Amino acid sequence: MPEPVRRPPTGRVSMALVGDMEVDRPDPTSAFAKVTSELNEADIRFGGLEASMSENGTPLTGKIIMRHPPEMIAAYVAGGFDVVAFASNHCMDYGIAPFTETMALLERNGIRYSGAGRNLDEARAPAIVERGGIRFGFLSYVLNLPLGWGAHATKPGVAPIREDALFGPPYLDEEELEAMQADVAKTRPMVDILVTSFHWGSSQSRTLTLSQKAAAHAAIDAGVDIVIGHHPHIIQGIEIYRDKPIFFALGNFVLDHDHPMFRQTVRESLFVKCLIEDGKVARVSCLPVLIDADGSPRILQKGDAKGEAILNTVQALSEKLDTKLRISGNEIVVIG
């Protein structure tokens, strides 16, 4: 029996996209208190979940590791997050058990996740949310892939696109890159708006890797509407490719984790606002964000010198990508 034909979507829906989130505090519900109004204005909220939420597991050695108590789920519920990209280079720092426990915790609290699964099919499957008759799909992948973290047919893990300087250009595993494009092609008929996020790039560097550009362009060539980057911990430039926006790195959004290697730029971030009209991306803009000393994000208003500095940095980085952006008030207009 043929599937019913979906009617063209109508109306207006808004979406908020943010960077990496690391909540670990006595009162998790306070994490997004300073940006509640901006989050509440959106019909859909999406961000990057950096680490597992569990008390179990054994820590890995030889890398920076993180894990947060399961009670921290209250932060993401209070923030109204509908989908998180649970695909990072920290999500399995304490092994498979905390990783799968976190997926179950998200499921129990009604938060969908992308890029992670109990097997490879699940990790590569889209998270789909419908609002106002418009269907949104989210796919996520990890390029900064620790050895053995990729999901297999019968093994939990993340959706992998391995990168290596020894690979020929585009310095990515071509089979996994093609698998990502196949996921996009499969998901595209199911949704009106398709967002793909990548955990990629060089930590605390504004310089893009060739693999970032290659993965982003391949995703848009396959049918993605918006590309979001996590992991570098600082803001990188924005590119418009085939009329689609690529945010190479949004920076951190909540940072309850300090480290001697961190510079002050890890406290700068972007809050992306997307307006969807009649099933199409009508307007995309971003607001400057500063993470305060308590680890919580705060939107910077027009006239704030720090906010203007962040917007000017984004504009300059984007011009290097042949993308001209317009500053209007306290936001950068990317599309519209």
N, C-alpha and C positions, 0 to 999 in steps of 0.2 A: 504494500500500500504506500503510495507516495506521501512524503511529508507535506504538511500544509504550507502554503506559500505565506511568508511573513509580510504583513503590510508595511509600507514605508513608515518609519517612525516620524512623529511630529512633536513639537513642543521644545522646551528649553530645559537642559539639565546641566549642572555644574559639577566639576571634579577637581579635587585638590590632590597634588602629588608632592611628596616630601622625601627627604634624604634618609640617611641611616639613623636608626633609633636604638639607643642603649639605655634602658630604664632600669635603675637599681637604687632604690631610695626607700626610706621608711614609709612615706605616703605616696604610693605610685599614682594615685588619682590626681596628684598635683602636677604631674609631668607636663601636661598640656594646658594648664590653667590660664596661662597668659595668651594663648592663641585659640581659646575656646570659640570666640565669635567667628573667627576666620574659618575654623574647621566646621562650625555649625552651618555656615553659609553654603557649604558644598553638599551635594547630594551623594557623592561618593568620595571616600578618602583612601589613599594608597600610600604606603611608605615601605622602607626597608627594615626588616627585623634582623638585627645583627647577630644575636646569639640565642642559644637555647634557654629555656626556662625550666629548670629542673634542679633537684638536689642530688641527683644520682650521677654515676659515671666516673671515669678515671681521666684526669687531665693528660693531654698530650704534652710531650716535651719538645723543645727546640723551636718553639714559636710563642708569640704572645697569645694568651688564651683568655677566654671570658665565658661566663655562664651566670645566669640570673635566677633568683628564686621564682617559683611558679606564681607567687602572689603578684608578680609584676604584670601579669595579664590584665589586672585591673586598670592599668594605665591606658592600654590600647582600647579597652572597652569604654572607658570614660572619654577617650579622645574620639570615639565613634568610628574607628578604622574598620572598613569593610573588607579590605584585602591587604595583606603584607607579602612582600617578597622574602620568603624564608630561604634564601639562597645566597650564602656568603662564605667567606673564608674563615668564619668563626662558628658557624652553626653546628659543627660536629667536633668542637674542641674537646668535649668530654665523652665522645664516642656516640655510638648509634642509639643506645637506650634513651639518653636525654633528647636526642634529635627526634625520635619517634614520639616520645612523651610530649614534646612541644607541639607537634602536629595535632595530637589528640587534644591537648589543652586549647589550642586555637579552635578546633572543631566544636568542642563543648561550649565555647563562648561565642559561636556564630561568626567567627572571623575566617574568611577564606585565605588561602595562601597559594603562592605560585613558586615554581622552581625547585620544589622539594617533594619527595614522595617516598612511599614504602617500596617502590620499585621504579624502574625507569619510565614506564608508561605514565605513572602518576606524576613524576617529577616534570615530565614534558607536557602534561595536560594543562589547559588554561583554567584559570579561575574566572568564572563568569558571574556578573552581577547585573541585574536589570533595574533601571530606575526610569520612571516616566515613559515606559514603553521603549526605552533605548537600552540595548544590551552592550555591556562593556566587557571586554576580554583582557586578561592579564597573563602574560608569559614572562618567565624569568630564567636567567642562565648565569652560570659562574665561569668566568675566565680565569680568575685567580684561584686555581683549583689545587688544593693540597692533594698529595698522592693518595689515591684510594677513596676519595670522597664522591666520585661520580656514582650515580645510581646504576644498577644493573637490572636484569630481568627479574631477579629474585632478591636483590639487595637494596635496602634503603640508601638514599643519598640525594644529591642535587643533580639538576640538569646541567650537563657539562658542555663547555666548548673550550677544550684545552688550548692554551697558547704556549708557544715556545720559540725562542729566538732561532732554534735550529730548524724549525719548519720553514719552508719557502714562503715567500709572500702569499697570502696575507698574514703569515705567522700564526695561523690558527689551524687546528685539526679540520681539514676540509670535509671529512665525513660528518663530523659533529656540526659544523657550520651548515651543511646541507640539511641535516636533520632539523635544525632550528628553522630553516626556511620551509621545510615540509610541515612543521608544526604550525607555522603562520598560515600557510596555504590551507591547511585543514581547518583552522579556527576561523579564518576570514569570513566564510559564508554564515557562520553561526552568530556573528556579532556585528554591531554597527561601528563601534569604536574599539580599536585594538592597540593596547599599550604593551610594549616589551621593555623590560628592565634588564640591565646587565651589571653584574658585580665585576668590575674591571679596572684597568688603569694602574698608575703608579701612586702609592700613598704619598700625600702631601706635595704632589707635584702638579703644576698647572699645565705641564706639557703632555699632550695626548700621545698615546702609543699608536702605532700603525694598526695594531689589532683592534683597538677601539673603533677607529674609523671604518675598518673593514666590516666588523660585526654590525655596526649601526647601519651602514649603507645596505648591507645584505638583508637586514631585517626590513628596511623600508622598501627595497626592491621587491621583496616577497609580499608586501601588503600591509605593513605596520603603519599606524597613524602617528604615534608618538613614541620616542625612545627616551628612556630615563637611565641615568648612570648612577651607581652607588660605588662605594669603597674608597676613593681617593681621600676622603675626609676633608677636602677643601673644594671650593667652587672651581669648576672648569668652564670653558666657553660653550656657547650655544651655536649650533649650525642649523641652517635651513637647507635640507636636501630634498629635492623633488617636491618642494612645497610642504614638507613635513619637518617638525622640529625635533632636534636631537639635543637633549640636555646631558652633556657628557659627564657632569658630576654636580649634584645638588649640595654636597657637603653634609655634615651631620645635622640632625634635627633635634635630637635629645642626646646629651652627652653626660652620663653619670659614670664616666670612666676616664680617669686621668692617667697620663703616662709621661715620663720625662722627655720623650721624643716629640711630644705634641707642641706645635707652635700655636700662637694666638689665632692664626687663620682657621684652625679647626672649629672655631666658634662662630664662623660666618656661614650662612646657609641661604638657600632660596626656597620660597614657598610658591609652587606653580599652581596657577588657576586656569582652568580650561572651561570654556563655555561651549556647550554642544547645542546646536539648533537643527532640528529636522534630521537628526542622525549624522550630522557632519560637524567637524571642528570649525567653529566660527571665530573664536578668539582664544588666544593663549597669552598669558602674561606671567610675570613672576615678581614677588615682593622680596625685599631684603630682610633677612632674619639674623638676629644676634642671639647666641646662647649665653645666658647670664651665668653668674658665678654659681648659682644653684643647679646648673645643668639644664634649665628649661629654656625653650625658645621664646623669643619675643619679636613680633613684627615691628620694624623700624618705620616711622612715619616720615612724611615729607618734611624737609628742613633738618632732619637728623644728619649730622655730618658723617657718622659711620654708615648710615644707610646710603647716602649719596656716594660714598667711597666704594661700597660694595657694587652698586649699580654701574659706576664708572668702570670698575674692574671687569665686570661681566661684558660690558659694551666693548671694551678694548680687546678682551680675549676673543670675542665673537667676530670682530673685524678681521682678526688674523685668519678666520675661517671663511672669509668673504661673505659674512653675514652682518648686515646693518640692522641694528635694533633701535627702537625709539623709547626714550625715557619720558614718561608721563606721570607727573606727581611722584609718588613713592614706588612706582613699578616700572618694569621694562615690558613693553609690548612686543611680543614675538610674532604673533599672527593676529590680524584684525585691526 
